[in-house]
Amino acid sequence: MIETPKGLRLHIGLYGRRNVGKSSLLNALVGQQVSIVSQHPGTTTDPVEKVQELAPIGPVVFIDTAGIDDEDSLGRLRKERSLQALDRTDIALLVVEGHVWGDYEEQLVALFAERKIPFAVVFNKTDLAMPSAATVAGLHKAGTRTVYVSALQSQGIEAIKIALAELAPEDRFAQPRLLGDLLAAGDLVVLVVPIDLGAPKGRLILPQVQAIRDILDSNASCLVVKESEYAGILNGQTRRPKLVVCDSQVVRTIAQQTPADIKLTTFSILMARFKGDLDKFARGVAAIETLRPHDQVLIAESCSHHPLADDIGRVKIPGWLRQYASKDLHIDNLAGREFPEDLSLYKLIIHCGGCTANRKQMLTRLYRAEQQQVAMTNYGLAISYMQGVLPRVLDPFPTARAAYLAAVQG
């Protein structure tokens, strides 16, 4: 891996009407022609993404969206895609043609507020027209930051970058740790990494790579082994591991082989904490016990990949669920950026670790489920629960363990 994955980048969305210059602004910000620019309204259809290093924020993803004022049948689909991009937007730029402010802009401002997305209003084409004093005064009274630019003339671009740095969440400059906060300098971590059909040729999957880097950043050491070699290597170690992290699919076997005084968890549970809210996921897993025949379960993944014959989300987890709860469960699978607005059909949602999603997207999905009173958990928690080892693998996370125990007892 030679660059920061998209899921770890700050996502900056450009929103507004057609032909206000969103694509021109994106090109000016990144210094490249990444979006097609045309005088014809509706040139941008699906959101266009561009990864970039933006000082002083660091690695970001810009999202160029279609115009929100496109109201014909195709345009409504474009608008829907644009609004879906809000789920993964950390900061928004509302791009406005200098003198135009109306219902569409007010609608976007309301959506940003509802989703707690920090934003700035970018008045573009100010070489042609400036916004009215009343519009600017109203925005400033509401505490909204405004920037004045001409994208085509590359004027005001630095002011946007300054605004983005000030709007960026504080934790942007102090990223949460995957597992480093569980370690002290000199500790040893054992990573149990299966090499099976799901393992990419010549490399490890993203959570495994992230774990190795975070361990090294903590001045600790790691030992990477296959599950077939784990017991022998563990017994031969003179240094006792502080932590063992394994793939969820072998968690019961590894738990049986790991002494009780050594902390144990899974990569998927680490990702649940890193990308979402582990305490809420831990509460949600208790819903497995309440599943009854004909209940509906949604198994969701943040990426689209070619399913394998023994796919974890499409084959293994459904099989374990039907074995544990009921063979008559109705199970839906969903992959990629699409996520239902209406979740009320489901008794439970089981989500992947979200290694390709950003934290905003995962928290938005969790919030949507919570608002509709639908339990939500993740792959690692669900598998560990059905394998009977969940309290053990939650030991490194006391508040999540307490949340889980309270849910099963309540």
C-alpha positions as CSV (number, residue, x, y, z in Angstrom):
1,M,0.0,0.0,0.0
2,I,1.6,3.2,-1.1
3,E,-1.2,5.7,-0.5
4,T,-3.9,6.4,2.1
5,P,-7.0,4.3,1.4
6,K,-10.2,6.2,0.6
7,G,-11.9,5.0,3.8
8,L,-9.3,6.8,5.9
9,R,-9.5,10.1,3.9
10,L,-11.6,13.1,4.8
11,H,-14.5,13.3,2.3
12,I,-15.4,16.8,1.0
13,G,-18.6,17.1,-1.0
14,L,-19.4,19.8,-3.5
15,Y,-23.2,20.5,-3.7
16,G,-25.4,23.0,-5.5
17,R,-27.5,23.6,-8.6
18,R,-26.5,22.7,-12.1
19,N,-24.0,25.0,-13.8
20,V,-22.9,26.9,-10.7
21,G,-19.3,25.7,-11.4
22,K,-18.9,22.8,-9.0
23,S,-16.8,20.8,-11.6
24,S,-14.7,23.9,-12.4
25,L,-14.2,24.5,-8.7
26,L,-13.0,20.9,-8.2
27,N,-10.6,21.2,-11.1
28,A,-9.2,24.4,-9.6
29,L,-8.9,22.9,-6.1
30,V,-7.0,19.8,-7.3
31,G,-5.1,21.5,-10.1
32,Q,-6.2,18.9,-12.7
33,Q,-9.0,18.4,-15.1
34,V,-10.8,15.6,-13.2
35,S,-14.4,16.7,-13.9
36,I,-15.9,17.5,-17.3
37,V,-16.8,21.2,-17.6
38,S,-19.5,22.3,-20.0
39,Q,-22.0,25.1,-20.4
40,H,-24.7,22.5,-20.9
41,P,-26.6,21.9,-17.6
42,G,-26.5,18.4,-16.1
43,T,-23.0,17.4,-17.4
44,T,-22.2,15.7,-14.1
45,T,-24.4,12.6,-13.6
46,D,-23.0,10.2,-11.0
47,P,-20.8,11.7,-8.2
48,V,-17.2,12.0,-9.3
49,E,-14.5,11.3,-6.7
50,K,-10.9,12.6,-6.7
51,V,-8.3,11.7,-4.1
52,Q,-5.9,14.4,-3.2
53,E,-3.3,15.6,-0.6
54,L,-4.6,18.9,0.7
55,A,-2.4,20.9,3.1
56,P,-2.8,21.3,6.0
57,I,-5.6,18.6,6.3
58,G,-3.8,15.8,4.5
59,P,-5.4,13.0,2.5
60,V,-8.9,13.8,1.3
61,V,-11.5,12.7,-1.2
62,F,-13.4,15.4,-3.2
63,I,-16.9,14.4,-4.3
64,D,-18.4,16.4,-7.2
65,T,-22.1,15.9,-7.4
66,A,-24.9,16.5,-9.9
67,G,-27.1,19.6,-9.7
68,I,-29.9,19.4,-7.1
69,D,-32.2,21.4,-9.3
70,D,-32.5,18.8,-12.0
71,E,-36.2,17.8,-11.9
72,D,-36.9,15.7,-14.9
73,S,-37.2,11.9,-14.6
74,L,-33.5,11.2,-15.2
75,G,-32.5,14.3,-13.2
76,R,-34.4,13.1,-10.1
77,L,-32.2,10.0,-10.2
78,R,-29.1,12.1,-10.4
79,K,-30.3,14.2,-7.5
80,E,-31.0,11.1,-5.5
81,R,-27.4,9.9,-6.1
82,S,-26.1,13.3,-5.0
83,L,-28.0,13.2,-1.8
84,Q,-26.8,9.7,-1.1
85,A,-23.3,11.1,-1.2
86,L,-24.2,13.0,2.0
87,D,-23.9,9.7,3.9
88,R,-20.1,9.8,3.3
89,T,-19.5,13.6,3.4
90,D,-17.4,14.9,6.3
91,I,-17.4,18.5,5.1
92,A,-19.7,20.1,2.4
93,L,-19.1,23.1,0.1
94,L,-22.4,24.6,-1.1
95,V,-21.5,26.2,-4.4
96,V,-23.7,29.1,-5.4
97,E,-23.7,31.3,-8.5
98,G,-22.9,34.8,-7.2
99,H,-26.4,36.4,-7.1
100,V,-28.6,33.3,-6.8
101,W,-30.0,32.1,-3.5
102,G,-33.4,30.3,-3.1
103,D,-35.2,27.1,-2.0
104,Y,-32.6,24.7,-3.4
105,E,-29.9,26.3,-1.3
106,E,-32.1,26.4,1.8
107,Q,-32.9,22.7,1.3
108,L,-29.2,21.8,1.2
109,V,-28.4,24.0,4.3
110,A,-31.2,22.1,6.2
111,L,-29.8,18.8,5.1
112,F,-26.3,19.7,6.3
113,A,-27.7,20.8,9.6
114,E,-29.8,17.6,10.0
115,R,-26.8,15.4,9.3
116,K,-24.5,17.6,11.4
117,I,-22.2,18.2,8.4
118,P,-20.0,21.3,8.7
119,F,-20.2,23.4,5.6
120,A,-19.2,26.6,3.9
121,V,-21.1,28.6,1.2
122,V,-18.9,29.2,-1.8
123,F,-20.1,32.1,-4.0
124,N,-18.6,31.3,-7.4
125,K,-18.4,33.4,-10.6
126,T,-17.9,36.5,-8.5
127,D,-16.1,38.0,-11.4
128,L,-19.6,38.2,-13.0
129,A,-21.9,38.9,-10.0
130,M,-21.7,39.2,-6.2
131,P,-24.3,37.9,-3.7
132,S,-26.7,40.4,-2.2
133,A,-25.8,42.0,1.1
134,A,-29.0,40.6,2.6
135,T,-28.1,37.0,1.7
136,V,-24.6,37.4,3.1
137,A,-25.9,39.0,6.3
138,G,-28.4,36.2,6.8
139,L,-25.7,33.5,6.4
140,H,-23.3,35.3,8.8
141,K,-26.0,35.7,11.4
142,A,-26.5,32.0,11.3
143,G,-22.8,31.5,11.8
144,T,-22.2,30.2,8.2
145,R,-18.7,30.7,6.7
146,T,-18.7,32.3,3.2
147,V,-16.0,32.3,0.6
148,Y,-15.9,34.3,-2.7
149,V,-14.2,32.8,-5.7
150,S,-13.9,32.7,-9.5
151,A,-13.1,29.1,-10.3
152,L,-12.3,29.8,-13.9
153,Q,-9.9,32.5,-13.0
154,S,-8.5,30.5,-10.0
155,Q,-9.3,33.3,-7.6
156,G,-10.1,32.6,-4.0
157,I,-9.0,29.0,-4.1
158,E,-6.6,29.3,-1.1
159,A,-9.5,30.8,0.9
160,I,-11.5,27.6,0.3
161,K,-8.6,25.5,1.6
162,I,-8.3,27.6,4.7
163,A,-12.0,27.3,5.3
164,L,-11.8,23.5,4.9
165,A,-9.0,23.3,7.4
166,E,-11.0,25.3,9.9
167,L,-14.1,23.2,9.3
168,A,-12.3,19.8,9.5
169,P,-13.2,17.8,12.6
170,E,-10.7,18.1,15.4
171,D,-10.0,14.4,15.3
172,R,-8.9,14.7,11.7
173,F,-5.5,15.8,13.0
174,A,-5.4,13.0,15.7
175,Q,-6.8,10.0,14.0
176,P,-8.3,7.3,16.3
177,R,-6.1,4.2,16.8
178,L,-7.0,0.8,15.5
179,L,-5.3,-1.0,18.4
180,G,-2.3,1.2,19.4
181,D,-4.2,2.6,22.4
182,L,-4.3,-1.0,23.8
183,L,-0.5,-1.3,23.8
184,A,2.6,-0.1,25.5
185,A,6.1,0.2,24.0
186,G,7.7,-3.2,23.8
187,D,4.5,-5.2,23.8
188,L,4.1,-8.2,21.5
189,V,0.9,-8.7,19.4
190,V,0.2,-11.9,17.5
191,L,-1.9,-11.5,14.4
192,V,-3.6,-14.7,13.2
193,V,-4.1,-14.3,9.4
194,P,-5.8,-17.1,7.4
195,I,-4.5,-17.5,3.8
196,D,-7.6,-18.7,2.0
197,L,-9.6,-18.0,-1.1
198,G,-10.5,-14.6,0.2
199,A,-6.9,-13.5,0.7
200,P,-5.7,-11.3,-2.2
201,K,-2.7,-12.7,-4.1
202,G,0.6,-11.3,-2.9
203,R,-0.7,-9.1,-0.2
204,L,-2.8,-8.9,3.0
205,I,-6.2,-7.3,3.4
206,L,-6.5,-3.7,4.6
207,P,-7.3,-4.3,8.3
208,Q,-4.3,-6.6,8.6
209,V,-2.0,-4.0,7.1
210,Q,-3.4,-1.2,9.2
211,A,-2.9,-3.3,12.3
212,I,0.7,-4.0,11.5
213,R,1.4,-0.3,10.9
214,D,-0.4,0.8,14.1
215,I,1.5,-1.8,16.2
216,L,4.8,-0.4,14.8
217,D,3.7,3.2,15.4
218,S,3.2,2.1,19.0
219,N,6.8,0.9,19.3
220,A,5.5,-2.6,19.9
221,S,6.2,-5.8,17.9
222,C,4.0,-8.1,15.9
223,L,4.1,-11.7,14.9
224,V,2.0,-12.7,11.9
225,V,1.0,-16.4,11.7
226,K,-1.5,-18.6,10.0
227,E,-4.1,-20.3,12.2
228,S,-2.5,-23.7,11.6
229,E,0.9,-22.5,13.1
230,Y,-0.6,-20.5,15.9
231,A,-0.6,-23.0,18.8
232,G,2.9,-24.2,18.2
233,I,4.4,-20.7,17.9
234,L,2.4,-19.5,20.9
235,N,3.8,-22.4,23.1
236,G,7.3,-21.7,21.8
237,Q,7.3,-18.0,22.7
238,T,9.4,-16.8,25.6
239,R,7.7,-13.4,25.4
240,R,4.0,-13.5,26.3
241,P,1.8,-11.6,23.9
242,K,-0.2,-8.6,25.2
243,L,-2.9,-9.2,22.6
244,V,-3.9,-11.7,20.0
245,V,-6.0,-10.6,17.0
246,C,-7.5,-13.2,14.7
247,D,-9.9,-13.5,11.8
248,S,-13.5,-13.9,12.9
249,Q,-13.9,-17.1,11.0
250,V,-11.4,-18.9,13.2
251,V,-12.2,-17.2,16.5
252,R,-13.5,-20.2,18.4
253,T,-10.5,-22.3,17.6
254,I,-8.1,-19.4,18.5
255,A,-10.0,-18.8,21.7
256,Q,-9.6,-22.4,22.8
257,Q,-5.8,-22.2,22.1
258,T,-5.2,-18.9,23.9
259,P,-4.6,-18.8,27.6
260,A,-7.3,-16.8,29.5
261,D,-4.8,-14.2,30.7
262,I,-4.0,-13.1,27.2
263,K,-6.3,-10.6,25.6
264,L,-8.0,-11.7,22.4
265,T,-10.1,-10.0,19.8
266,T,-10.8,-10.0,16.0
267,F,-9.9,-7.7,13.1
268,S,-13.6,-7.1,12.5
269,I,-14.2,-6.0,16.0
270,L,-11.3,-3.6,15.8
271,M,-12.8,-2.2,12.6
272,A,-16.2,-1.8,14.3
273,R,-14.6,0.4,16.9
274,F,-12.4,2.3,14.4
275,K,-15.1,3.0,11.9
276,G,-18.3,3.0,14.0
277,D,-19.5,2.8,17.5
278,L,-18.5,-0.5,19.2
279,D,-20.7,0.0,22.2
280,K,-23.8,0.3,20.0
281,F,-22.7,-2.6,17.8
282,A,-22.3,-4.7,21.0
283,R,-25.8,-3.9,22.1
284,G,-27.2,-4.7,18.7
285,V,-25.7,-8.2,18.5
286,A,-28.1,-9.3,21.3
287,A,-30.9,-9.2,18.8
288,I,-29.7,-12.5,17.3
289,E,-31.2,-14.2,20.3
290,T,-34.6,-12.7,19.5
291,L,-34.8,-13.8,15.9
292,R,-37.8,-15.9,15.0
293,P,-38.9,-17.8,11.9
294,H,-39.6,-15.5,8.9
295,D,-37.8,-12.5,10.5
296,Q,-35.9,-10.4,8.0
297,V,-32.1,-9.8,8.3
298,L,-30.0,-7.5,6.2
299,I,-26.4,-8.4,5.7
300,A,-24.6,-5.3,4.3
301,E,-21.1,-4.7,3.0
302,S,-19.6,-1.3,2.2
303,C,-17.7,-2.6,-0.9
304,S,-18.7,-4.5,-4.0
305,H,-16.5,-7.6,-4.6
306,H,-16.9,-10.7,-6.6
307,P,-18.6,-13.3,-4.3
308,L,-16.7,-16.5,-3.6
309,A,-18.2,-19.9,-3.4
310,D,-17.8,-19.8,0.4
311,D,-18.4,-16.1,0.8
312,I,-18.5,-14.8,4.3
313,G,-21.5,-12.5,3.9
314,R,-23.6,-14.5,1.4
315,V,-22.9,-18.0,2.5
316,K,-21.2,-18.4,5.9
317,I,-23.0,-15.9,8.1
318,P,-26.5,-16.8,6.6
319,G,-25.7,-20.4,7.3
320,W,-24.6,-19.8,10.9
321,L,-27.7,-17.6,11.5
322,R,-30.1,-20.2,10.2
323,Q,-28.4,-22.9,12.3
324,Y,-28.4,-20.7,15.4
325,A,-31.7,-18.9,15.2
326,S,-34.1,-20.3,12.5
327,K,-33.8,-22.0,9.2
328,D,-36.7,-19.9,8.0
329,L,-35.1,-16.5,8.3
330,H,-35.4,-14.2,5.3
331,I,-31.9,-12.8,4.6
332,D,-31.1,-10.0,2.1
333,N,-27.6,-9.1,1.0
334,L,-26.5,-5.6,0.0
335,A,-23.1,-4.5,-1.2
336,G,-21.6,-1.1,-2.1
337,R,-22.8,2.5,-1.4
338,E,-26.5,1.8,-1.6
339,F,-28.2,1.5,1.7
340,P,-32.0,1.5,2.2
341,E,-33.7,4.6,3.6
342,D,-36.5,2.4,5.0
343,L,-35.0,-0.3,7.3
344,S,-38.2,-1.1,9.2
345,L,-38.6,-4.4,7.4
346,Y,-35.6,-5.8,9.2
347,K,-35.2,-7.2,12.7
348,L,-31.4,-7.0,12.5
349,I,-28.7,-5.6,10.3
350,I,-25.2,-7.2,10.2
351,H,-22.6,-5.0,8.6
352,C,-19.1,-5.8,7.5
353,G,-16.1,-4.1,9.1
354,G,-16.3,-1.2,6.7
355,C,-12.6,-1.1,5.7
356,T,-13.4,0.7,2.4
357,A,-16.0,3.1,4.0
358,N,-15.2,6.2,5.9
359,R,-16.3,6.7,9.5
360,K,-19.0,9.2,8.5
361,Q,-20.7,6.6,6.3
362,M,-20.6,3.9,8.9
363,L,-22.0,6.2,11.6
364,T,-24.7,7.5,9.3
365,R,-25.9,3.9,8.6
366,L,-25.8,3.1,12.3
367,Y,-27.7,6.3,13.1
368,R,-30.3,5.5,10.5
369,A,-30.9,2.1,12.0
370,E,-31.1,3.5,15.5
371,Q,-33.7,6.1,14.5
372,Q,-35.9,3.3,13.0
373,Q,-35.3,1.1,16.1
374,V,-33.6,-1.6,14.1
375,A,-30.7,-3.5,15.8
376,M,-27.4,-3.3,14.0
377,T,-24.1,-5.1,14.6
378,N,-21.1,-6.2,12.6
379,Y,-19.6,-9.4,11.2
380,G,-17.1,-9.9,13.9
381,L,-19.5,-9.4,16.8
382,A,-22.2,-11.6,15.2
383,I,-19.8,-14.5,14.4
384,S,-18.2,-14.3,17.9
385,Y,-21.7,-14.3,19.5
386,M,-22.8,-17.4,17.5
387,Q,-19.5,-19.1,18.3
388,G,-20.0,-18.5,22.0
389,V,-16.9,-16.4,22.6
390,L,-18.2,-12.8,22.5
391,P,-17.5,-11.9,26.1
392,R,-13.9,-13.1,25.7
393,V,-13.2,-11.1,22.6
394,L,-14.8,-8.0,24.1
395,D,-12.5,-8.1,27.2
396,P,-10.1,-5.5,25.7
397,F,-13.1,-3.1,25.5
398,P,-14.8,-2.8,28.9
399,T,-17.6,-0.4,27.9
400,A,-18.5,-2.5,24.9
401,R,-18.5,-5.7,27.0
402,A,-20.8,-4.0,29.6
403,A,-23.1,-2.7,26.8
404,Y,-23.4,-6.3,25.4
405,L,-24.0,-7.8,28.9
406,A,-26.7,-5.2,29.7
407,A,-28.4,-5.9,26.4
408,V,-28.6,-9.7,26.8
409,Q,-29.7,-9.4,30.4
410,G,-32.3,-6.7,29.7
